[in-house]
Amino acid sequence: RTFLFWATAFLSFQGAVSVHNAVHCPLFREKWKNNVFQSVLSVWFGHCASSYVPGHNLSHHRNLQTPKDVMRTTKMKFRWNFLNGLLFMPTILLSTSANDAAYFNAQRALRRPIYYQLRLEALVYVSFQLLVAAFNPTKWLFVVWLPCLLGKYGIISLNMLQHDGCDTESKYNHSRNFTGKILN
């Protein structure tokens, strides 16, 4: 059971990485195929894939480590970096959630396609969660919900490793990249 839990958490982290890549560079030329793919990714990731866009693509990438970056690492002030890494995700949760809500409310008012895509992903994701939870609540908790939470925790916490202490003004040293057979 322990192995299954950690294997599922790792797979959820891989789902988070796949969502990251898909919202940066859509996989298919046809929009409907990307919509379906993002809905599947939402189940794998454990959250709506489109929710990655406002906090990551539009805030973090456009405003790296500035006050407009809702995921900036400078929000963490502990002297012990272990605490900064451990508490980064819960610290930014409120600001990223508020940013996402404001973005998608604006998209709804403008009747933009991404709002409707978010609704589709939410329908698929929530339906899956409810179905599994109704079938077996304990398995849902330990095989679906908690591993997905850890996967999200992992992808968001990577921000500390990738950006904390880097020179944001540098053309090349604004981020750390991790490459190799295991990580990339």
C-alpha positions, 0 to 999 in steps of 0.5 A: 500500500505504501508503494502504491501511494508513493507511486501514485504521488509520483505519477501525479507529479508527472501529470503536473509536469505534463500540464505545465508542458501542455499549457506552454505548448499545445500538443495538437493542431486541432483545438478540440483535441487539446481541449480533450487532452487537457480534460484528461490531464486534469484528472491525472493532475488532480486539478483543472489544467487551465488553472495553470495559465493565470498563475504560471504563464501570465503571472510567473513567466511574464513577471518573474520574481517581481511583485506581480509574480503571485508565485515569487519566492521572495514571499518566503522569509525564513532563515532556514531554507528547508522551511521556505521550501516546505511552506512555499506552497501553502504560503502562496495558495491564497494569492494564487487562488485569488489571482485564478478567480479574478482571471477566470471571472474576467474571462467569463465576463468576456466570454473567452474560450478558456473559461468554457475550457475550465468548466469542461475540465472541472466537470470531468475532474469533479465527476471523476473524483465523485465517482471514485469517492462514491465507489471507495472513499478510502481508496479515493483518499489514499490513491487519488486525492492525497497523491494528487495533492503531493504532486501539486505540492511538488510542482509548485515547490520546484519554484523555490529550487528553480528561482530562489536566489537567482539573478532575475535581471540576467538573460541566462541566470534567472533560473536553475535548470535541471537536466539529466536522465532522471529529471528531464 
